[in-house]
Amino acid sequence: MSLQNAVLLALNVLALSIGQVLFKLAARGLDGSDSLLRQVVFNPYLIAALVVYALATGMWVALLRQVPLHVAYPFVALAFVLVPLMAHWVLGEPLRWQTLAGAGVIFVGVWISGLE
């Protein structure tokens, strides 16, 4: 895989992870003070998350023109590492040792699946 495609895969995983944090922020903004539809439609975090996901989807489709799915898809698992880290840093959620151990297993799995 080329360096350019590896960087694009990393950016895609980062975008997906940012989108998840934005979805969580959007969910925090739903307080019941207004109708659910109105809260969803006018939720800036939800709009931002949808835009980020749309961009990530476009990037993913472009990547799949160059990279076989069996090579690209395991990299998506890295979002399972980034999202808990971002949730800890941005949202103040606890970061448990089990999460870090699982992240290590995921890294090994992605490395093994990326061997050619």
Buried (B, 14 or more C-beta within 10 A) or exposed (E): BEEEBEEBBEBBBBBBBBBBBBBBBBEEBEEEEEEEEEBBEEBEBBBBBBEBBEBBEEBBEEBEEEBEEEBBBBBBBBBBBBBBBBBBEEEEBEEEEEBEEBBEEBEEEBEEEEEE
